[in-house]
């Protein structure tokens, strides 16, 4: 068993510590840890994209309505 313990101390312990530190950094990036993380930022981007799409449809619908009104006024007048 002591051979395995020695190998763990020589090889694995530093590697596991390095992997653990990298996982902690990834977890902090995803969750944010007091700051907006990737999930919050992605949610905000998705909400902005939905708002922008609604605004574009509103503008397009208004333009079509205005064009149709002008066309009807021209045809009937």
PDB file of N, CA, C and O in Angstrom:
ATOM      1  N   UNK A   1       0.810  -1.185   0.000  1.00  0.00           N
ATOM      2  CA  UNK A   1       0.000   0.000   0.000  1.00  0.00           C
ATOM      3  C   UNK A   1       0.859   1.258   0.000  1.00  0.00           C
ATOM      4  O   UNK A   1       0.459   2.288  -0.542  1.00  0.00           O
ATOM      5  N   UNK A   2       2.034   1.174   0.605  1.00  0.00           N
ATOM      6  CA  UNK A   2       2.872   2.363   0.698  1.00  0.00           C
ATOM      7  C   UNK A   2       3.380   2.787  -0.680  1.00  0.00           C
ATOM      8  O   UNK A   2       3.642   3.969  -0.899  1.00  0.00           O
ATOM      9  N   UNK A   3       3.524   1.842  -1.611  1.00  0.00           N
ATOM     10  CA  UNK A   3       3.918   2.190  -2.973  1.00  0.00           C
ATOM     11  C   UNK A   3       2.862   3.032  -3.658  1.00  0.00           C
ATOM     12  O   UNK A   3       3.173   3.975  -4.385  1.00  0.00           O
ATOM     13  N   UNK A   4       1.604   2.678  -3.416  1.00  0.00           N
ATOM     14  CA  UNK A   4       0.494   3.457  -3.988  1.00  0.00           C
ATOM     15  C   UNK A   4       0.421   4.839  -3.356  1.00  0.00           C
ATOM     16  O   UNK A   4       0.168   5.826  -4.046  1.00  0.00           O
ATOM     17  N   UNK A   5       0.642   4.914  -2.045  1.00  0.00           N
ATOM     18  CA  UNK A   5       0.614   6.212  -1.363  1.00  0.00           C
ATOM     19  C   UNK A   5       1.722   7.112  -1.884  1.00  0.00           C
ATOM     20  O   UNK A   5       1.519   8.310  -2.080  1.00  0.00           O
ATOM     21  N   UNK A   6       2.882   6.535  -2.106  1.00  0.00           N
ATOM     22  CA  UNK A   6       4.003   7.318  -2.635  1.00  0.00           C
ATOM     23  C   UNK A   6       3.729   7.803  -4.044  1.00  0.00           C
ATOM     24  O   UNK A   6       4.055   8.938  -4.391  1.00  0.00           O
ATOM     25  N   UNK A   7       3.128   6.943  -4.857  1.00  0.00           N
ATOM     26  CA  UNK A   7       2.792   7.335  -6.218  1.00  0.00           C
ATOM     27  C   UNK A   7       1.724   8.434  -6.209  1.00  0.00           C
ATOM     28  O   UNK A   7       1.772   9.365  -7.012  1.00  0.00           O
ATOM     29  N   UNK A   8       0.766   8.313  -5.292  1.00  0.00           N
ATOM     30  CA  UNK A   8      -0.260   9.353  -5.181  1.00  0.00           C
ATOM     31  C   UNK A   8       0.393  10.692  -4.829  1.00  0.00           C
ATOM     32  O   UNK A   8       0.078  11.716  -5.436  1.00  0.00           O
ATOM     33  N   UNK A   9       1.282  10.685  -3.871  1.00  0.00           N
ATOM     34  CA  UNK A   9       1.946  11.920  -3.451  1.00  0.00           C
ATOM     35  C   UNK A   9       2.796  12.502  -4.580  1.00  0.00           C
ATOM     36  O   UNK A   9       2.825  13.719  -4.763  1.00  0.00           O
ATOM     37  N   UNK A  10       3.485  11.652  -5.337  1.00  0.00           N
ATOM     38  CA  UNK A  10       4.384  12.127  -6.395  1.00  0.00           C
ATOM     39  C   UNK A  10       3.625  12.632  -7.621  1.00  0.00           C
ATOM     40  O   UNK A  10       3.952  13.683  -8.173  1.00  0.00           O
ATOM     41  N   UNK A  11       2.618  11.881  -8.039  1.00  0.00           N
ATOM     42  CA  UNK A  11       2.002  12.139  -9.336  1.00  0.00           C
ATOM     43  C   UNK A  11       0.591  12.733  -9.215  1.00  0.00           C
ATOM     44  O   UNK A  11       0.299  13.787  -9.779  1.00  0.00           O
ATOM     45  N   UNK A  12      -0.235  12.071  -8.506  1.00  0.00           N
ATOM     46  CA  UNK A  12      -1.665  12.376  -8.551  1.00  0.00           C
ATOM     47  C   UNK A  12      -2.073  13.594  -7.736  1.00  0.00           C
ATOM     48  O   UNK A  12      -2.972  14.332  -8.140  1.00  0.00           O
ATOM     49  N   UNK A  13      -1.432  13.813  -6.604  1.00  0.00           N
ATOM     50  CA  UNK A  13      -1.880  14.869  -5.705  1.00  0.00           C
ATOM     51  C   UNK A  13      -1.845  16.237  -6.385  1.00  0.00           C
ATOM     52  O   UNK A  13      -2.816  16.989  -6.299  1.00  0.00           O
ATOM     53  N   UNK A  14      -0.757  16.567  -7.051  1.00  0.00           N
ATOM     54  CA  UNK A  14      -0.658  17.853  -7.745  1.00  0.00           C
ATOM     55  C   UNK A  14      -1.635  17.944  -8.911  1.00  0.00           C
ATOM     56  O   UNK A  14      -2.234  18.993  -9.148  1.00  0.00           O
ATOM     57  N   UNK A  15      -1.792  16.844  -9.634  1.00  0.00           N
ATOM     58  CA  UNK A  15      -2.725  16.828 -10.760  1.00  0.00           C
ATOM     59  C   UNK A  15      -4.163  17.032 -10.279  1.00  0.00           C
ATOM     60  O   UNK A  15      -4.917  17.804 -10.871  1.00  0.00           O
ATOM     61  N   UNK A  16      -4.536  16.338  -9.205  1.00  0.00           N
ATOM     62  CA  UNK A  16      -5.888  16.509  -8.667  1.00  0.00           C
ATOM     63  C   UNK A  16      -6.104  17.930  -8.161  1.00  0.00           C
ATOM     64  O   UNK A  16      -7.187  18.489  -8.337  1.00  0.00           O
ATOM     65  N   UNK A  17      -5.102  18.516  -7.542  1.00  0.00           N
ATOM     66  CA  UNK A  17      -5.226  19.899  -7.069  1.00  0.00           C
ATOM     67  C   UNK A  17      -5.394  20.851  -8.251  1.00  0.00           C
ATOM     68  O   UNK A  17      -6.179  21.797  -8.181  1.00  0.00           O
ATOM     69  N   UNK A  18      -4.665  20.606  -9.328  1.00  0.00           N
ATOM     70  CA  UNK A  18      -4.777  21.436 -10.527  1.00  0.00           C
ATOM     71  C   UNK A  18      -6.161  21.304 -11.154  1.00  0.00           C
ATOM     72  O   UNK A  18      -6.771  22.302 -11.538  1.00  0.00           O
ATOM     73  N   UNK A  19      -6.649  20.084 -11.256  1.00  0.00           N
ATOM     74  CA  UNK A  19      -7.984  19.846 -11.812  1.00  0.00           C
ATOM     75  C   UNK A  19      -9.043  20.489 -10.935  1.00  0.00           C
ATOM     76  O   UNK A  19      -9.997  21.078 -11.445  1.00  0.00           O
ATOM     77  N   UNK A  20      -8.888  20.384  -9.624  1.00  0.00           N
ATOM     78  CA  UNK A  20      -9.844  20.977  -8.696  1.00  0.00           C
ATOM     79  C   UNK A  20      -9.869  22.504  -8.850  1.00  0.00           C
ATOM     80  O   UNK A  20     -10.944  23.105  -8.834  1.00  0.00           O
ATOM     81  N   UNK A  21      -8.719  23.124  -8.995  1.00  0.00           N
ATOM     82  CA  UNK A  21      -8.655  24.579  -9.179  1.00  0.00           C
ATOM     83  C   UNK A  21      -9.332  24.995 -10.484  1.00  0.00           C
ATOM     84  O   UNK A  21     -10.039  26.001 -10.532  1.00  0.00           O
ATOM     85  N   UNK A  22      -9.108  24.210 -11.542  1.00  0.00           N
ATOM     86  CA  UNK A  22      -9.745  24.517 -12.828  1.00  0.00           C
ATOM     87  C   UNK A  22     -11.259  24.374 -12.730  1.00  0.00           C
ATOM     88  O   UNK A  22     -11.992  25.197 -13.279  1.00  0.00           O
ATOM     89  N   UNK A  23     -11.731  23.354 -12.048  1.00  0.00           N
ATOM     90  CA  UNK A  23     -13.174  23.166 -11.862  1.00  0.00           C
ATOM     91  C   UNK A  23     -13.771  24.312 -11.046  1.00  0.00           C
ATOM     92  O   UNK A  23     -14.878  24.769 -11.335  1.00  0.00           O
ATOM     93  N   UNK A  24     -13.054  24.769 -10.046  1.00  0.00           N
ATOM     94  CA  UNK A  24     -13.535  25.912  -9.259  1.00  0.00           C
ATOM     95  C   UNK A  24     -13.658  27.161 -10.122  1.00  0.00           C
ATOM     96  O   UNK A  24     -14.630  27.906  -9.994  1.00  0.00           O
ATOM     97  N   UNK A  25     -12.687  27.399 -11.000  1.00  0.00           N
ATOM     98  CA  UNK A  25     -12.750  28.561 -11.891  1.00  0.00           C
ATOM     99  C   UNK A  25     -13.915  28.435 -12.873  1.00  0.00           C
ATOM    100  O   UNK A  25     -14.607  29.417 -13.142  1.00  0.00           O
ATOM    101  N   UNK A  26     -14.135  27.237 -13.408  1.00  0.00           N
ATOM    102  CA  UNK A  26     -15.265  27.026 -14.315  1.00  0.00           C
ATOM    103  C   UNK A  26     -16.597  27.225 -13.596  1.00  0.00           C
ATOM    104  O   UNK A  26     -17.511  27.846 -14.137  1.00  0.00           O
ATOM    105  N   UNK A  27     -16.704  26.701 -12.383  1.00  0.00           N
ATOM    106  CA  UNK A  27     -17.930  26.865 -11.603  1.00  0.00           C
ATOM    107  C   UNK A  27     -18.179  28.341 -11.321  1.00  0.00           C
ATOM    108  O   UNK A  27     -19.317  28.802 -11.409  1.00  0.00           O
ATOM    109  N   UNK A  28     -17.142  29.077 -10.987  1.00  0.00           N
ATOM    110  CA  UNK A  28     -17.296  30.512 -10.736  1.00  0.00           C
ATOM    111  C   UNK A  28     -17.706  31.256 -12.000  1.00  0.00           C
ATOM    112  O   UNK A  28     -18.509  32.187 -11.937  1.00  0.00           O
ATOM    113  N   UNK A  29     -17.164  30.859 -13.141  1.00  0.00           N
ATOM    114  CA  UNK A  29     -17.530  31.508 -14.402  1.00  0.00           C
ATOM    115  C   UNK A  29     -18.989  31.234 -14.756  1.00  0.00           C
ATOM    116  O   UNK A  29     -19.683  32.118 -15.260  1.00  0.00           O
ATOM    117  N   UNK A  30     -19.448  30.032 -14.498  1.00  0.00           N
ATOM    118  CA  UNK A  30     -20.822  29.664 -14.847  1.00  0.00           C
ATOM    119  C   UNK A  30     -21.825  30.294 -13.879  1.00  0.00           C
ATOM    120  O   UNK A  30     -22.821  30.874 -14.311  1.00  0.00           O
ATOM    121  N   UNK A  31     -21.574  30.184 -12.591  1.00  0.00           N
ATOM    122  CA  UNK A  31     -22.535  30.658 -11.583  1.00  0.00           C
ATOM    123  C   UNK A  31     -22.341  32.119 -11.215  1.00  0.00           C
ATOM    124  O   UNK A  31     -23.303  32.781 -10.825  1.00  0.00           O
ATOM    125  N   UNK A  32     -21.144  32.634 -11.325  1.00  0.00           N
ATOM    126  CA  UNK A  32     -20.909  34.038 -11.088  1.00  0.00           C
ATOM    127  C   UNK A  32     -20.286  34.378  -9.751  1.00  0.00           C
ATOM    128  O   UNK A  32     -19.453  35.282  -9.691  1.00  0.00           O
ATOM    129  N   UNK A  33     -20.643  33.708  -8.692  1.00  0.00           N
ATOM    130  CA  UNK A  33     -20.078  33.953  -7.369  1.00  0.00           C
ATOM    131  C   UNK A  33     -20.134  35.432  -6.978  1.00  0.00           C
ATOM    132  O   UNK A  33     -19.107  36.043  -6.684  1.00  0.00           O
ATOM    133  N   UNK A  34     -21.332  35.993  -6.978  1.00  0.00           N
ATOM    134  CA  UNK A  34     -21.502  37.396  -6.608  1.00  0.00           C
ATOM    135  C   UNK A  34     -21.526  38.345  -7.787  1.00  0.00           C
ATOM    136  O   UNK A  34     -21.960  39.489  -7.647  1.00  0.00           O
ATOM    137  N   UNK A  35     -21.078  37.907  -8.921  1.00  0.00           N
ATOM    138  CA  UNK A  35     -21.124  38.695 -10.155  1.00  0.00           C
ATOM    139  C   UNK A  35     -21.996  37.933 -11.144  1.00  0.00           C
ATOM    140  O   UNK A  35     -22.247  36.741 -10.966  1.00  0.00           O
ATOM    141  N   UNK A  36     -22.462  38.625 -12.195  1.00  0.00           N
ATOM    142  CA  UNK A  36     -23.243  37.891 -13.203  1.00  0.00           C
ATOM    143  C   UNK A  36     -22.394  36.805 -13.868  1.00  0.00           C
ATOM    144  O   UNK A  36     -21.347  37.092 -14.449  1.00  0.00           O
ATOM    145  N   UNK A  37     -22.848  35.578 -13.776  1.00  0.00           N
ATOM    146  CA  UNK A  37     -22.134  34.477 -14.411  1.00  0.00           C
ATOM    147  C   UNK A  37     -22.620  34.268 -15.835  1.00  0.00           C
ATOM    148  O   UNK A  37     -23.422  35.045 -16.352  1.00  0.00           O
ATOM    149  N   UNK A  38     -22.134  33.232 -16.449  1.00  0.00           N
ATOM    150  CA  UNK A  38     -22.479  32.931 -17.835  1.00  0.00           C
ATOM    151  C   UNK A  38     -23.979  32.681 -17.976  1.00  0.00           C
ATOM    152  O   UNK A  38     -24.585  33.120 -18.953  1.00  0.00           O
ATOM    153  N   UNK A  39     -24.583  31.987 -17.020  1.00  0.00           N
ATOM    154  CA  UNK A  39     -26.016  31.693 -17.134  1.00  0.00           C
ATOM    155  C   UNK A  39     -26.851  32.968 -17.085  1.00  0.00           C
ATOM    156  O   UNK A  39     -27.802  33.112 -17.853  1.00  0.00           O
ATOM    157  N   UNK A  40     -26.509  33.889 -16.196  1.00  0.00           N
ATOM    158  CA  UNK A  40     -27.254  35.154 -16.097  1.00  0.00           C
ATOM    159  C   UNK A  40     -27.056  35.983 -17.356  1.00  0.00           C
ATOM    160  O   UNK A  40     -28.004  36.551 -17.897  1.00  0.00           O
ATOM    161  N   UNK A  41     -25.807  36.044 -17.816  1.00  0.00           N
ATOM    162  CA  UNK A  41     -25.521  36.836 -19.008  1.00  0.00           C
ATOM    163  C   UNK A  41     -26.209  36.266 -20.232  1.00  0.00           C
ATOM    164  O   UNK A  41     -26.715  37.019 -21.064  1.00  0.00           O
ATOM    165  N   UNK A  42     -26.237  34.939 -20.356  1.00  0.00           N
ATOM    166  CA  UNK A  42     -26.927  34.299 -21.476  1.00  0.00           C
ATOM    167  C   UNK A  42     -28.426  34.569 -21.408  1.00  0.00           C
ATOM    168  O   UNK A  42     -29.053  34.832 -22.434  1.00  0.00           O
ATOM    169  N   UNK A  43     -29.002  34.506 -20.218  1.00  0.00           N
ATOM    170  CA  UNK A  43     -30.427  34.791 -20.058  1.00  0.00           C
ATOM    171  C   UNK A  43     -30.733  36.226 -20.463  1.00  0.00           C
ATOM    172  O   UNK A  43     -31.741  36.479 -21.122  1.00  0.00           O
ATOM    173  N   UNK A  44     -29.879  37.166 -20.077  1.00  0.00           N
ATOM    174  CA  UNK A  44     -30.089  38.562 -20.466  1.00  0.00           C
ATOM    175  C   UNK A  44     -30.004  38.735 -21.978  1.00  0.00           C
ATOM    176  O   UNK A  44     -30.795  39.475 -22.563  1.00  0.00           O
ATOM    177  N   UNK A  45     -29.055  38.062 -22.610  1.00  0.00           N
ATOM    178  CA  UNK A  45     -28.942  38.139 -24.070  1.00  0.00           C
ATOM    179  C   UNK A  45     -30.182  37.581 -24.751  1.00  0.00           C
ATOM    180  O   UNK A  45     -30.665  38.154 -25.727  1.00  0.00           O
ATOM    181  N   UNK A  46     -30.700  36.470 -24.245  1.00  0.00           N
ATOM    182  CA  UNK A  46     -31.902  35.881 -24.829  1.00  0.00           C
ATOM    183  C   UNK A  46     -33.101  36.808 -24.655  1.00  0.00           C
ATOM    184  O   UNK A  46     -33.904  36.951 -25.577  1.00  0.00           O
ATOM    185  N   UNK A  47     -33.235  37.441 -23.485  1.00  0.00           N
ATOM    186  CA  UNK A  47     -34.339  38.372 -23.273  1.00  0.00           C
ATOM    187  C   UNK A  47     -34.215  39.580 -24.199  1.00  0.00           C
ATOM    188  O   UNK A  47     -35.217  40.042 -24.744  1.00  0.00           O
ATOM    189  N   UNK A  48     -33.001  40.094 -24.382  1.00  0.00           N
ATOM    190  CA  UNK A  48     -32.787  41.216 -25.300  1.00  0.00           C
ATOM    191  C   UNK A  48     -33.137  40.829 -26.735  1.00  0.00           C
ATOM    192  O   UNK A  48     -33.719  41.626 -27.472  1.00  0.00           O
ATOM    193  N   UNK A  49     -32.786  39.618 -27.125  1.00  0.00           N
ATOM    194  CA  UNK A  49     -33.104  39.164 -28.484  1.00  0.00           C
ATOM    195  C   UNK A  49     -34.623  39.062 -28.677  1.00  0.00           C
ATOM    196  O   UNK A  49     -35.136  39.413 -29.740  1.00  0.00           O
ATOM    197  N   UNK A  50     -35.340  38.586 -27.656  1.00  0.00           N
ATOM    198  CA  UNK A  50     -36.799  38.519 -27.752  1.00  0.00           C
ATOM    199  C   UNK A  50     -37.404  39.916 -27.864  1.00  0.00           C
ATOM    200  O   UNK A  50     -38.309  40.143 -28.667  1.00  0.00           O
ATOM    201  N   UNK A  51     -36.898  40.859 -27.050  1.00  0.00           N
ATOM    202  CA  UNK A  51     -37.408  42.234 -27.119  1.00  0.00           C
ATOM    203  C   UNK A  51     -37.136  42.851 -28.486  1.00  0.00           C
ATOM    204  O   UNK A  51     -37.992  43.534 -29.050  1.00  0.00           O
ATOM    205  N   UNK A  52     -35.953  42.610 -29.007  1.00  0.00           N
ATOM    206  CA  UNK A  52     -35.594  43.157 -30.319  1.00  0.00           C
ATOM    207  C   UNK A  52     -36.485  42.566 -31.404  1.00  0.00           C
ATOM    208  O   UNK A  52     -36.912  43.284 -32.307  1.00  0.00           O
ATOM    209  N   UNK A  53     -36.768  41.280 -31.331  1.00  0.00           N
ATOM    210  CA  UNK A  53     -37.634  40.643 -32.325  1.00  0.00           C
ATOM    211  C   UNK A  53     -39.041  41.229 -32.265  1.00  0.00           C
ATOM    212  O   UNK A  53     -39.652  41.476 -33.305  1.00  0.00           O
ATOM    213  N   UNK A  54     -39.570  41.457 -31.042  1.00  0.00           N
ATOM    214  CA  UNK A  54     -40.890  42.072 -30.910  1.00  0.00           C
ATOM    215  C   UNK A  54     -40.895  43.481 -31.492  1.00  0.00           C
ATOM    216  O   UNK A  54     -41.841  43.871 -32.177  1.00  0.00           O
ATOM    217  N   UNK A  55     -39.842  44.240 -31.220  1.00  0.00           N
ATOM    218  CA  UNK A  55     -39.758  45.602 -31.733  1.00  0.00           C
ATOM    219  C   UNK A  55     -39.709  45.619 -33.259  1.00  0.00           C
ATOM    220  O   UNK A  55     -40.349  46.458 -33.893  1.00  0.00           O
ATOM    221  N   UNK A  56     -38.959  44.705 -33.841  1.00  0.00           N
ATOM    222  CA  UNK A  56     -38.873  44.637 -35.303  1.00  0.00           C
ATOM    223  C   UNK A  56     -40.239  44.297 -35.895  1.00  0.00           C
ATOM    224  O   UNK A  56     -40.651  44.896 -36.889  1.00  0.00           O
ATOM    225  N   UNK A  57     -40.946  43.332 -35.285  1.00  0.00           N
ATOM    226  CA  UNK A  57     -42.279  42.988 -35.787  1.00  0.00           C
ATOM    227  C   UNK A  57     -43.244  44.155 -35.632  1.00  0.00           C
ATOM    228  O   UNK A  57     -44.103  44.365 -36.488  1.00  0.00           O
ATOM    229  N   UNK A  58     -43.112  44.910 -34.557  1.00  0.00           N
ATOM    230  CA  UNK A  58     -43.961  46.086 -34.358  1.00  0.00           C
ATOM    231  C   UNK A  58     -43.688  47.133 -35.437  1.00  0.00           C
ATOM    232  O   UNK A  58     -44.623  47.721 -35.982  1.00  0.00           O
ATOM    233  N   UNK A  59     -42.438  47.362 -35.741  1.00  0.00           N
ATOM    234  CA  UNK A  59     -42.076  48.332 -36.785  1.00  0.00           C
ATOM    235  C   UNK A  59     -42.569  47.860 -38.148  1.00  0.00           C
ATOM    236  O   UNK A  59     -43.140  48.644 -38.906  1.00  0.00           O
ATOM    237  N   UNK A  60     -42.353  46.582 -38.463  1.00  0.00           N
ATOM    238  CA  UNK A  60     -42.795  46.038 -39.747  1.00  0.00           C
ATOM    239  C   UNK A  60     -44.316  46.104 -39.856  1.00  0.00           C
ATOM    240  O   UNK A  60     -44.849  46.489 -40.897  1.00  0.00           O
ATOM    241  N   UNK A  61     -45.009  45.731 -38.792  1.00  0.00           N
ATOM    242  CA  UNK A  61     -46.474  45.794 -38.804  1.00  0.00           C
ATOM    243  C   UNK A  61     -46.976  47.218 -38.971  1.00  0.00           C
ATOM    244  O   UNK A  61     -47.942  47.448 -39.700  1.00  0.00           O
ATOM    245  N   UNK A  62     -46.345  48.174 -38.315  1.00  0.00           N
ATOM    246  CA  UNK A  62     -46.739  49.577 -38.457  1.00  0.00           C
ATOM    247  C   UNK A  62     -46.506  50.070 -39.880  1.00  0.00           C
ATOM    248  O   UNK A  62     -47.337  50.783 -40.442  1.00  0.00           O
ATOM    249  N   UNK A  63     -45.373  49.687 -40.457  1.00  0.00           N
ATOM    250  CA  UNK A  63     -45.071  50.103 -41.828  1.00  0.00           C
ATOM    251  C   UNK A  63     -46.088  49.513 -42.810  1.00  0.00           C
ATOM    252  O   UNK A  63     -46.537  50.204 -43.724  1.00  0.00           O
ATOM    253  N   UNK A  64     -46.445  48.267 -42.631  1.00  0.00           N
ATOM    254  CA  UNK A  64     -47.429  47.632 -43.519  1.00  0.00           C
ATOM    255  C   UNK A  64     -48.790  48.300 -43.355  1.00  0.00           C
ATOM    256  O   UNK A  64     -49.487  48.541 -44.340  1.00  0.00           O
ATOM    257  N   UNK A  65     -49.171  48.599 -42.115  1.00  0.00           N
ATOM    258  CA  UNK A  65     -50.446  49.265 -41.872  1.00  0.00           C
ATOM    259  C   UNK A  65     -50.457  50.656 -42.506  1.00  0.00           C
ATOM    260  O   UNK A  65     -51.442  51.047 -43.133  1.00  0.00           O
ATOM    261  N   UNK A  66     -49.381  51.388 -42.346  1.00  0.00           N
ATOM    262  CA  UNK A  66     -49.301  52.725 -42.941  1.00  0.00           C
ATOM    263  C   UNK A  66     -49.353  52.638 -44.467  1.00  0.00           C
ATOM    264  O   UNK A  66     -50.040  53.433 -45.108  1.00  0.00           O
ATOM    265  N   UNK A  67     -48.640  51.690 -45.044  1.00  0.00           N
ATOM    266  CA  UNK A  67     -48.658  51.511 -46.502  1.00  0.00           C
ATOM    267  C   UNK A  67     -50.057  51.152 -46.984  1.00  0.00           C
ATOM    268  O   UNK A  67     -50.532  51.677 -47.990  1.00  0.00           O
ATOM    269  N   UNK A  68     -50.717  50.245 -46.250  1.00  0.00           N
ATOM    270  CA  UNK A  68     -52.078  49.851 -46.642  1.00  0.00           C
ATOM    271  C   UNK A  68     -53.039  51.029 -46.515  1.00  0.00           C
ATOM    272  O   UNK A  68     -53.923  51.190 -47.356  1.00  0.00           O
ATOM    273  N   UNK A  69     -52.885  51.845 -45.491  1.00  0.00           N
ATOM    274  CA  UNK A  69     -53.746  53.016 -45.324  1.00  0.00           C
ATOM    275  C   UNK A  69     -53.549  54.008 -46.458  1.00  0.00           C
ATOM    276  O   UNK A  69     -54.517  54.548 -46.994  1.00  0.00           O
ATOM    277  N   UNK A  70     -52.297  54.245 -46.822  1.00  0.00           N
ATOM    278  CA  UNK A  70     -52.016  55.162 -47.944  1.00  0.00           C
ATOM    279  C   UNK A  70     -52.570  54.600 -49.242  1.00  0.00           C
ATOM    280  O   UNK A  70     -53.127  55.342 -50.050  1.00  0.00           O
ATOM    281  N   UNK A  71     -52.425  53.310 -49.450  1.00  0.00           N
ATOM    282  CA  UNK A  71     -52.929  52.662 -50.656  1.00  0.00           C
ATOM    283  C   UNK A  71     -54.448  52.756 -50.726  1.00  0.00           C
ATOM    284  O   UNK A  71     -54.988  53.064 -51.788  1.00  0.00           O
ATOM    285  N   UNK A  72     -55.147  52.501 -49.633  1.00  0.00           N
ATOM    286  CA  UNK A  72     -56.611  52.594 -49.610  1.00  0.00           C
ATOM    287  C   UNK A  72     -57.041  54.033 -49.830  1.00  0.00           C
ATOM    288  O   UNK A  72     -58.001  54.278 -50.561  1.00  0.00           O
ATOM    289  N   UNK A  73     -56.362  54.986 -49.223  1.00  0.00           N
ATOM    290  CA  UNK A  73     -56.711  56.392 -49.400  1.00  0.00           C
ATOM    291  C   UNK A  73     -56.485  56.821 -50.860  1.00  0.00           C
ATOM    292  O   UNK A  73     -57.259  57.612 -51.400  1.00  0.00           O
ATOM    293  N   UNK A  74     -55.460  56.315 -51.477  1.00  0.00           N
ATOM    294  CA  UNK A  74     -55.157  56.662 -52.884  1.00  0.00           C
ATOM    295  C   UNK A  74     -56.187  56.057 -53.829  1.00  0.00           C
ATOM    296  O   UNK A  74     -56.638  56.707 -54.772  1.00  0.00           O
ATOM    297  N   UNK A  75     -56.564  54.772 -53.558  1.00  0.00           N
ATOM    298  CA  UNK A  75     -57.517  54.081 -54.418  1.00  0.00           C
ATOM    299  C   UNK A  75     -58.909  54.713 -54.274  1.00  0.00           C
ATOM    300  O   UNK A  75     -59.586  54.914 -55.283  1.00  0.00           O
ATOM    301  N   UNK A  76     -59.345  55.025 -53.077  1.00  0.00           N
ATOM    302  CA  UNK A  76     -60.678  55.551 -52.858  1.00  0.00           C
ATOM    303  C   UNK A  76     -60.759  57.059 -53.114  1.00  0.00           C
ATOM    304  O   UNK A  76     -61.847  57.599 -53.314  1.00  0.00           O
ATOM    305  N   UNK A  77     -59.646  57.713 -53.107  1.00  0.00           N
ATOM    306  CA  UNK A  77     -59.680  59.178 -53.254  1.00  0.00           C
ATOM    307  C   UNK A  77     -59.377  59.591 -54.618  1.00  0.00           C
ATOM    308  O   UNK A  77     -59.364  60.787 -54.912  1.00  0.00           O
TER     309      UNK A  77
END
